[in-house]
Amino acid sequence: MFLVIDIGNTNTVFAIYERLKSGFQLLKSFRIYSDLKRTPDEYSLIINQSFKFNNYNLKNIDGVAIASVVPEILNNIEIYFRNNIELPIFKVEADKLNIEVNIQNPNEAGQDRLINAFAVKKMEFDPAIIIDFGTATTFDVIGNGGAYLGGIISPGVNLSIESLYKSTSRLPKISLKSLDDEKNTLLGKSTISAIESGVFWGYVCMIEGLINKLKKYYSPSKVIATGGLSQVFKNNIKSIDLIEQNLTINGLAYFYLSQEKDI
């Protein structure tokens, strides 16, 4: 077995995989809030208890692959492993993925976005457009061979909801929900329904509009959505061909196997 860790701005995902002759199988995943103040000792408690609760033994883990966009959390998790269990740790770096990164400064590309491109290459979905519904809503254009051609970053849905609530004195905070009946939900009849429409249908229009613009200049074989909120929009964004909730952690699994060969 091996472990992959995806450290994001909002959540950190731990996923346990089993190695198979034909690749790998996801056994279990768990997610925690990404907290900059969490100490290595706290990670010891969280990881040990999570493994124990799910009836897995850390001693059976052969190695770890990590992608991180939060250096402070990465550092504390590395300290945890150094102090508790000696394992090979493979950290995502652009030059280890064997994909082209065609942007002005390749070091600026987020590890999560690069590992998504790597996953698309391994799954033979390239060329593609990847939409990741995370803290930010990102659009990444992937060329042949998994080449990362660039992307678009917009505020995430929940970030927009939070900002609207905090920046106004009388508007209530809403929870994001899918609105399936466009005719009857587009025009709000109350403050709450007006906000719900603006957030949901506004993002639907933004996403479809940006996909259409990208398709004018690039020819993806697939438009792939990932991230927790992708399910909320799946019935209303017709240009999405495929939802791959585990795209990033599966990309890390592919990355781990590619690096393990070099041990």
N, C-alpha and C positions, 0 to 999 in steps of 0.2 A: 504494500500500500504506500501511497504518498499523499502529501498534503499540499494544497495550493491556497494562497492567501491573496485576496484582492482588497487593497486598502484604498478606500475612496473617501471623499470629503464628508459624506454623510454616514455611510456604513462601511464596516469591514466584514468581508465574507471569508469564512474558512470552509474548505471543501475537501473531503476525503475521497480519494480515488483508488480503485483497484486496477492493477495492470493486467491487461489481457493480451493474448497472442495477436489479436487484431487491433489493439489500441488500448482503450481504457473504459472503465465504467464508473460513473458517479455513484458513490455509496451513500453519502450524507453531506449536507451542508448546513451551516448555521451562521447567523449574522448578528453582529453587535454594533452598537452606536460607535462611531469614530470619535473618540475623546482624546484630545491632546494631553490631558492631565493624567491619563491612566498610566500607571507605573508598570515596570516589568513584573513585579510581584502580583499585580492584579491580573495581568495576562496569564500568569502561571495558574491562578485560581480558575479563571474563565476557561482556558484551554483544557486543563486537567479535568475539571468537572464536566465540561461538554463531552469530552471523549468518554469519560466514565458513564455519564447518563445515557449515551448512545451505544454503550457496550463495545467500544473500541479501545484498543490499548496503544498508547503512544509509542511503546517500545517496538511495535510492528511497523512503524512509519520509517520508510527508507530515506526520505529526503523531502525538501520543501522548495516550492517555487513561489516567488512573491512579485506582485506588481503593486506599486504604491505611487500615489500622488500627494502623500502627506509624509514628508521625511521624518518628522518627529515620532510619528507612530511606528514607522518602519524601524527606526533606531531602537525603540523600546521593545519591539517584538524580537529583534535580533538579539538584544541583551537577554531576553527570556530564554531563547534557545541556547545561547552560549553558556548560561548559568545552569540550565536544567537538563539538556539532552543534546548530545553531539550529533548533528545531522548535516549533510551537505545542503547548503542553501543557495538556490539559483535566483538571482535578482534580474528582472527584465532590463535589458539595455538594447538600444536600437541595433548595435552591431552584432548582437547575438541571435537576432531573429532572421537573418538572411533575407531581408526585404529592403527595397529601396525606400528612403524617406525623402521625398522630393518637396521639401519646404525650405525656406530661407535658413532657418537654424534648426537642424534636426533634434537638438537637445531640448527644444521647446515642446516637442510632441509629448503628450501625456502617455505614460506607460500603459494605461488602460486602453487608450485609443490604438496604440501600436499593437498590443496583444490581440485586440479585436481584428485588426488587419491580418495578423498572423493566423488567427483562427479561420478567417474567411479563406485564406490561401490553402490551409490544410484541409478544409471542408470542400474545396474546389468550387466555391461560390463566386470567385473573382472573375471579372470586375464587378464591383458592387458599391452601393451606397449604404452605409450603416447609420441608423438613427439610434442614439443611446439616450433613453429617458432617465437621467440621473439628477444630481444636484444642478447641473446644467443640462440643457437639451442640446446634444451635439450631432452634427452631420459630418460624416467622414467619407471621402471618395477614395475607393480602393481600386487600383488598376490591375492589370495582368500581373501574375506572380505575387500578388499581395502588396504591390507597391502602394505606399501611403502618399497620396497626391495632395492632401490638404483637407481643410474642413471648415465648418461654421460652428460657432459657439453662441448660443442664446441662453437667457436665463431659464432655469428649470421651472416647471409648472408650480411646484410647491414653494419655490423661492419667490415667484411672482405673487402668489397668494399671500405669503407672509409679508412681503414688501407693501402690498396694497393695504393690508390690515394695519401695519405699523405706521404708515405714512398718512393715514386719514383718521379723522376724529370720530366719524359717525358710521363708517362702513363696517359691518360685522365680518368676522373671520369665517370662511366657509371651508368645507372639506371637498376635495376634488371628487367628482363622480361623473360617470359616463352619461351623456344625454343622447338617447337613441332617436327620439322623435324630433327631427329638425324643425318641422313646420310649427310645432306647438311649444318648443323650448327655445327657439332662436330669440324671440322677443320676450324679455323678462317682464313679468307682471308684478314683481315685488323687488325690493332691493337685493334680497338673497338670490332670487332667480336671475336677475339681471347680471349679477357678478358671476354666477355659475355659467351663464351663457357666454359672457365675455371671456372667461378663462378657458372653458372647454372648446367652444366653437372658434375662439380666437386662435387657440393652439392648433386646432384642426386645419384652419385656413393657412396659418403660417407654415405648418409642416408640409401640407400639400403644395403650397406655393413654392417653397424652397426646393422640394423634390422636382417639381416641374421645371424650375429654372436650371437646376443641376443637370437634368436630363437633356437640356438643350445643347450642352457642351460636352457631356460625357455619356457613355453608353453602357450603363451597368447591366449585368445579367440579372441581378436581383436587388431589390430594396429590402434590407434586413433591419428589423427593429429589435432592440434589446433594452434591458432595464425594467425595473419593477412596474413603472407606470405604462409600459407598452400595452398591457392588457386593457387598460382603460380606453385606449383609442383604437383598438384593433378593428372594431366594427364600423368605424367612420372614416378611416383613412384608406381608401381603396388602392392607393399606389404602393402600400406595403405588401410585399410578396410573402414574407416569412417573419415569424416572431421566434427568436432564439433567446430565451430567458437566460440560458447558461453560456452565452457566447464568450464572455470574458473568462470565466473560470475554466471552460473547456479549452480556450486558447492557452491558458496557463498550464493545463494538463499536457497539451501538445508540446509546449515549451519545455516542461519538465522532462518529458521523454527525450526530447532532442538534446538536452544538456546532459542527461544521465549517461548517454553513450560516451561522453567525453571524460567521465570520471576515471 
